[in-house]
Amino acid sequence: MLHFPGFEPLDAASHHDRYSRSAQQSAALWDIDVAVGPLSESGRDFEVESSGPGWHTTSRIYLFDHAAVVNGLNGRPLPHRIASGFLSAARVVAEGGAFGYFKHAWRFGLFFVFPFLLVALALTVSLAIAAVPYWFGLSAWFWIASVPVAYAFFVWLFVPWSDGLHTLHLFSDWEMAVAVARLDHSTINTWLEECAAAARIALEEPADEYVISSHSMGSSVAVQVVGMLMEKEPALFEGKRVVFVTLGGAVLQCALLGSARVLRARVGLIARAKEVFWLEVHCLTDIVHFYKSKVVAAVGHPDAPQPKIAFIRLKSMLTPERYKRIKKDPLRVHRQYVLASDVRAPFDFTLMTAGPLPAASFAEHSPANMPRLHTGD
């Protein structure tokens, strides 16, 4: 399994720890045994042993995190982050991305607009505070007080408060989205090449099934990496059973930009590959993806096979208390795809990645198709 996480400041060790916790919760829920091994010496992959009555599965999971990219973007001085974020937003609008968001998933369009409107409002308030002496015809000496107060409002009050809404983190998210679409950022391009080299090695290992899973922004990254390999070495996929799973898929976040010609071409290449079964997992409660959108057709390949879409309901996967606690946090809801459920449900990330069932079997989600893990069930 090759997993491309979403835009989070988590390195491979953190993703490994999260997977281990979720796997143990799933094991208890489904009454199976799951043993998650430590990270290998490379710090990129680990092994998972799972078993139940009449079956045993060994999986090796490779992590393609982009913590270094995220931390690099988030670690810059505040003025640089704000200016770069607004520049990225302008590029998204200029290249038709914003129009496409509202066309294909209006809630995602609002998600795009939200952080920029919020920061713009805060900057406007700060400027208004600084300009108080001008508006009231006060002495120029009052500027000595109003400017620091305006600065304090923005830096010491607004920024810490907005961190709870991940506002500036989303600024960086859109910077990366533009870079993945345009392929004009040397650091990110080098990282994509490194991912492709590591993915090639993983895909050369013998296996019954190869699962390429991606979450959120990781879906665009996965398309670039897998498409790159298909262009260079199409024989690498021959004779393999490959399942490409996009969880809360946001390929259109990047692919709808006018400059994303290479990404759109790679979407078509993957969709037409006979060795690949493409499964998208959507959830109505999750506003941070393109619910019900047909990604392949939307980027200009209406004649290609479209991904199978499986729909899940978080309300039926979580306890009422937990669902109530997270439902007002869009990014927390968006993260649930890769976390354990509270009750048995037709979709489970651990079962899909390390269980006995083919990943493609999760394409049909209904109580009647709930995974059968025990002999005689």
JOHU-V689915 format. One record per residue. N is the residue number from 1. RES is the residue in one small letter. OMEGA is omega in degrees with one decimal (NA if undefined). NEAR is the number of other ideal C-beta (glycine too) atoms within 12 Angstrom. Layout:
N:RES:OMEGA:NEAR
N:RES:OMEGA:NEAR
This chain:
1:m:175.6:39
2:l:-176.4:41
3:h:178.8:49
4:f:-176.0:46
5:p:177.0:41
6:g:-174.7:44
7:f:179.4:42
8:e:179.3:34
9:p:-178.5:24
10:l:177.1:27
11:d:-176.4:23
12:a:179.9:29
13:a:179.6:19
14:s:177.4:21
15:h:177.3:38
16:h:179.3:30
17:d:178.7:19
18:r:179.7:30
19:y:-179.1:41
20:s:179.1:27
21:r:-179.2:21
22:s:-179.6:32
23:a:178.7:38
24:q:177.0:23
25:q:179.0:28
26:s:179.6:39
27:a:178.6:28
28:a:-178.5:19
29:l:-174.9:26
30:w:179.1:33
31:d:176.5:16
32:i:177.7:35
33:d:177.0:25
34:v:178.2:38
35:a:-179.6:22
36:v:-178.8:32
37:g:179.2:21
38:p:173.2:18
39:l:177.6:25
40:s:179.9:19
41:e:178.3:8
42:s:-178.5:15
43:g:-175.6:19
44:r:-172.9:27
45:d:178.3:31
46:f:-177.2:32
47:e:178.5:26
48:v:174.7:38
49:e:178.1:24
50:s:-177.3:33
51:s:176.9:23
52:g:179.7:27
53:p:175.8:16
54:g:179.9:14
55:w:177.2:22
56:h:-176.8:18
57:t:173.2:32
58:t:-179.5:25
59:s:171.5:38
60:r:-174.9:32
61:i:177.9:43
62:y:-178.8:42
63:l:178.9:40
64:f:-178.0:40
65:d:175.6:40
66:h:179.6:44
67:a:-178.9:25
68:a:178.6:22
69:v:-178.8:37
70:v:-178.3:34
71:n:176.6:21
72:g:178.7:22
73:l:-177.3:34
74:n:-175.2:30
75:g:-178.9:17
76:r:177.6:19
77:p:-175.9:13
78:l:179.9:25
79:p:179.7:17
80:h:-179.5:19
81:r:-178.2:29
82:i:-179.2:32
83:a:-179.3:19
84:s:178.6:28
85:g:179.0:36
86:f:176.9:25
87:l:178.1:20
88:s:178.1:38
89:a:179.0:33
90:a:178.9:19
91:r:177.6:27
92:v:179.5:40
93:v:-176.8:25
94:a:-177.4:17
95:e:175.1:25
96:g:-178.9:21
97:g:-177.7:37
98:a:177.5:32
99:f:179.7:19
100:g:179.3:33
101:y:-178.6:37
102:f:178.7:22
103:k:-173.6:17
104:h:-179.0:31
105:a:-171.7:33
106:w:178.8:20
107:r:175.7:26
108:f:175.7:37
109:g:177.1:26
110:l:177.2:19
111:f:176.9:37
112:f:-174.6:38
113:v:-169.5:24
114:f:-173.5:28
115:p:-178.1:33
116:f:175.3:30
117:l:-178.4:21
118:l:179.8:29
119:v:177.5:32
120:a:177.7:22
121:l:179.9:19
122:a:177.9:28
123:l:178.2:28
124:t:177.4:18
125:v:179.1:20
126:s:178.8:28
127:l:178.4:21
128:a:177.6:20
129:i:-179.6:27
130:a:-175.5:25
131:a:179.7:20
132:v:178.5:23
133:p:179.8:21
134:y:-176.1:17
135:w:-176.3:14
136:f:177.1:12
137:g:-178.6:10
138:l:178.9:15
139:s:179.0:13
140:a:179.2:12
141:w:-178.4:10
142:f:176.3:20
143:w:180.0:20
144:i:178.7:15
145:a:-173.0:18
146:s:-179.2:26
147:v:176.1:22
148:p:178.2:17
149:v:178.3:24
150:a:178.2:27
151:y:-178.9:21
152:a:178.8:18
153:f:-175.5:25
154:f:-172.0:32
155:v:-173.7:23
156:w:179.6:16
157:l:-175.3:18
158:f:-175.3:29
159:v:177.0:27
160:p:178.4:17
161:w:-177.2:18
162:s:176.9:29
163:d:177.2:19
164:g:177.2:16
165:l:178.2:25
166:h:-171.3:29
167:t:-177.9:32
168:l:173.0:39
169:h:177.8:30
170:l:172.7:40
171:f:179.7:41
172:s:178.4:35
173:d:-179.4:44
174:w:173.4:42
175:e:179.9:41
176:m:178.6:44
177:a:179.0:48
178:v:-179.2:40
179:a:178.6:39
180:v:178.3:44
181:a:-173.3:42
182:r:-176.1:30
183:l:-178.5:30
184:d:-179.5:18
185:h:-172.1:22
186:s:-179.5:13
187:t:-179.5:22
188:i:177.4:33
189:n:178.0:22
190:t:178.8:17
191:w:177.3:29
192:l:177.2:35
193:e:178.4:20
194:e:176.7:23
195:c:-179.9:39
196:a:179.2:32
197:a:178.9:22
198:a:178.9:30
199:a:178.4:39
200:r:179.3:24
201:i:-179.5:19
202:a:-177.2:35
203:l:176.9:34
204:e:178.4:18
205:e:177.7:23
206:p:179.7:12
207:a:174.7:25
208:d:-176.6:19
209:e:176.7:34
210:y:179.7:37
211:v:174.9:44
212:i:-177.6:47
213:s:-179.4:46
214:s:-179.0:46
215:h:173.2:45
216:s:179.5:43
217:m:179.6:47
218:g:179.5:49
219:s:176.9:48
220:s:177.5:49
221:v:-179.3:49
222:a:178.8:46
223:v:178.6:49
224:q:-176.1:45
225:v:-179.2:41
226:v:177.7:48
227:g:178.3:40
228:m:179.5:31
229:l:179.6:37
230:m:178.4:35
231:e:-175.1:21
232:k:-174.5:19
233:e:-179.3:18
234:p:-179.1:21
235:a:-179.2:15
236:l:-176.8:26
237:f:-175.9:31
238:e:177.3:15
239:g:-179.1:14
240:k:171.9:28
241:r:-174.3:22
242:v:176.3:36
243:v:179.1:39
244:f:-175.2:49
245:v:176.7:45
246:t:-176.7:48
247:l:-174.7:44
248:g:-170.4:50
249:g:179.1:51
250:a:178.2:48
251:v:-177.8:53
252:l:176.1:49
253:q:179.3:48
254:c:-170.7:49
255:a:179.8:45
256:l:176.1:40
257:l:-176.9:39
258:g:-176.8:24
259:s:-173.7:24
260:a:-176.9:37
261:r:-179.8:21
262:v:179.6:27
263:l:179.8:41
264:r:178.4:33
265:a:-179.9:25
266:r:173.0:43
267:v:178.5:45
268:g:-179.7:32
269:l:179.5:32
270:i:-178.0:45
271:a:-177.6:37
272:r:-179.3:23
273:a:-175.6:32
274:k:-179.8:19
275:e:-171.7:26
276:v:170.5:42
277:f:-175.7:32
278:w:-179.9:43
279:l:173.9:37
280:e:177.5:42
281:v:-176.4:43
282:h:178.6:37
283:c:-178.0:36
284:l:-177.6:20
285:t:-176.7:29
286:d:-179.8:38
287:i:-173.3:29
288:v:172.5:41
289:h:-173.3:46
290:f:-174.6:43
291:y:177.6:29
292:k:-179.8:24
293:s:175.7:32
294:k:-168.3:28
295:v:-175.6:47
296:v:178.1:37
297:a:-176.6:23
298:a:-179.1:31
299:v:171.0:39
300:g:179.1:24
301:h:-178.0:25
302:p:-178.2:14
303:d:-179.1:11
304:a:175.1:26
305:p:-179.1:24
306:q:178.0:25
307:p:171.6:37
308:k:179.8:29
309:i:174.4:31
310:a:-177.8:34
311:f:177.2:27
312:i:178.4:36
313:r:-179.2:25
314:l:-177.9:34
315:k:179.7:23
316:s:-179.9:24
317:m:-174.9:33
318:l:173.7:29
319:t:178.9:18
320:p:-179.2:15
321:e:-179.3:10
322:r:179.6:22
323:y:178.9:23
324:k:-177.5:14
325:r:-173.9:16
326:i:-168.2:25
327:k:-179.9:22
328:k:177.8:14
329:d:-173.9:21
330:p:-178.2:27
331:l:176.5:30
332:r:175.6:26
333:v:-178.5:33
334:h:-177.0:40
335:r:-172.0:32
336:q:-180.0:40
337:y:-173.6:45
338:v:179.9:38
339:l:-178.6:30
340:a:176.3:34
341:s:176.2:34
342:d:-179.1:25
343:v:179.3:25
344:r:-178.4:26
345:a:-176.9:34
346:p:179.1:28
347:f:177.1:44
348:d:-174.8:40
349:f:179.6:42
350:t:179.7:43
351:l:-179.8:39
352:m:-174.3:44
353:t:-175.5:44
354:a:-179.5:44
355:g:-175.0:38
356:p:-173.9:32
357:l:173.2:32
358:p:-177.5:25
359:a:-179.3:41
360:a:-179.4:23
361:s:178.2:28
362:f:178.7:37
363:a:-179.4:29
364:e:-176.3:22
365:h:172.5:28
366:s:179.1:17
367:p:-178.7:14
368:a:-177.7:9
369:n:178.9:16
370:m:-177.4:25
371:p:177.8:34
372:r:-173.7:22
373:l:-175.4:31
374:h:178.7:18
375:t:178.6:10
376:g:179.6:8
377:d:NA:15
